[in-house]
Amino acid sequence: MIQSFALYRTIWRWHFYAGLFVVPMVLVLALSGSLYLFKPQIERWEERAFRSLPVAETVSPDAQGEAALSAFPGARLHSYRLPEGEGDAALVHIALPGGKGMRDVFVSPQGKVLGSLDPDKRIIAIDRAVHGQLLLGKRGSWIVELAASWGIVMILTGLYLWWPRGRGAAGVIYPRLTRGPQAFWRDLHAVTGFWVSGLALVLLVTGLPWASVWGSAFKAVRTEMGWVKGKQDWTIGGRAADADDHAGHDHAAMMAGAGSMHAMPGMAHDHAGGPTPVSLTEIVAEARSRHMAWPVIVMPPGAPGAFGAKPSSAWIVKADTQNRLLGETYTFDARTGAQRSHETFADKHPIDRVVGYGISWHEGALFGWVNQLIGVMTALMLVTLAVSGFVLWWRRKPGGVLGAPPLPAVPARKRGMAAIALMLAAFLPLLALSMAAMLVIERLVLVRIAPAARWLGLVRTV
């Protein structure tokens, strides 16, 4: 009984520490993640002025590309996005001269430039930077990964604390509403945590392949074990998996890419004076004949890929849909137009397919609006969990004290706790480092400073 109580108190303490760090991050990630779930709808709204246009006297994709480059002298073509509908504008993605940024240029079916947007200032681009890196670059990615790691600890320890231990369904499966404010907030926190735990764990685990440290370690293990087939189609810490070490975030890395052309293939003879290469118009026609899932992106030879991926010597046509199951990529020879390769989701390594399912779920794209609705409900429950946890802490903490659960009078058996901690540490590298740092600071520094020990609750209770 004493050991059971000591274990409960110890796990409660780790739950408290996890919540202390995770709660602010939960609010940021839940809100930004909810917005990202509606990426297709938001981008369509953002581009509403460039849709449903007249279709008479249309021009070729080459002419549309020329119009976009003429509107920004010295710019370089990076990609061409096929219109979703017959009367929609094409999106020509270009790099401005002198490293001045990128532009999404919208060109009408008649070849008229209708306007442009800075891709780094679009709603979803800003939201993605907040959600993945807190607008802090690589350091922000580490913080998000650390929060995800501690979030897993918070959920697992919370489930242990929630475990009924002979109690009925009241306060376990549903909250008691007539037992006073303390019981209400406690039940709201526990019950919400129970219902959201599975969904939250899926969200946290499916987000790890994107993380800088975890994703890099995952890639290294796969490479060592030979579990790699083709290119990885998700980023690690904001970069493509095959990006050069110096490649930066998103469009900054793309602008630094070598080999982009001031003119597009098909506009003029190549630099060696040889025959005219295959034109953009021909490749777009090939892409349309494949009936790929939208958005369909065409990248010319030599254009740097997204997030600093290495350029290719071939034309690349990609179904850049969030639903990885519908994604596919073609490559075409730059001179002959012959198809070089075709990769679908089914061609990927089983591990990539598992991750693809997880990422599509994470982004709300796996099965349409139902997936989006589940994602929003998960986010709302996480916000409820964070708010109710804060209220519980605020109500119980003494004035001027952090209010951490005090250490048990009899320490819990260390073997079991050490085994659990080692399993989590082996799976989550940043968690291991942060736990070690916390233990060192708590045991060797703060516990020896009486005011700090009292403030943190580093005193044993009977």
Disulfide bonds with the S-S distance in Angstrom:
none
